Amino acid sequence: MKIYICPECGQFREASRRKEVICYRCENEVQMQPIKLSMEEYFNMTKEEREEYSKSCLFYTSDAADDTP
């Protein structure tokens, strides 16, 4: 079991045995990315901590996208 995050909206999703994990919140079927936290770390986070983690991931991905030529 892994936790994935949508690089566009920050939605989390749990999935296992899937090569492609699609965000159900985004209408354009965005490919979600695995997060770097373990399941235990993720489940021990509060709702607020998860929201902050999501925001930091969105900042990182949008910042990286801005740097591409």
N, C-alpha and C positions, 0 to 999 in steps of 0.2 A: 504494500500500500504506500502510495506517495501523495504528497500535497503539491498541487499545481496552482499557478497564479496567471491571470490574464494580463498580458503586457499593456493592454489598452484601457481596461476598466478597473483592474486590481482585484477582481473577484477570485476567491479561493475555491478549489474543488479537490476532493479526494478521488483517487482513481487507482486501479491496479490492473495489470495485464493489458494495458492499452498502449499502443505506440503513439497514437494521436489523441490528444485530449482537447476538446473544443469547448470554448466558453459559451454557456447557454444564455448569458446576459447580453452579450454583444450580438447584434443581428447579422454580422458578416462572417460568422463562424471563425473566430480568431483562434489560432493554435496557442494553447496555454503552455507555459514553461514550468519545469519543476523548480521548487524553491530549495534553498540550501539548508533548511532546518529539518531535523528529524521529526518523525511523527510525535514523539514524546515532547520535544521542545514546542512544537506547534500547539498540541493539546493543553500544555501547561500555560500557554499565553492567555491573558485576559482579552476581552473583546477590543479594548482600547489598544493593547499592544499589537494585536493583529492588524488593526486599522493603521497604526503607525508603520508597521512593517510593510503593509501594502503600499502606503504613500511613498515610502523610501524606495521600494522597487519601481514604482511608476516614475519617480524622479530620475532614478538611475537609467531606466530604459529610454525615457524621453531625452535625457541629457546625451546618451550615447547616440541616439538617432540624430540629434542636432549636430554632432561632430562629423557625421559622414559627409563626404563631398558630393 
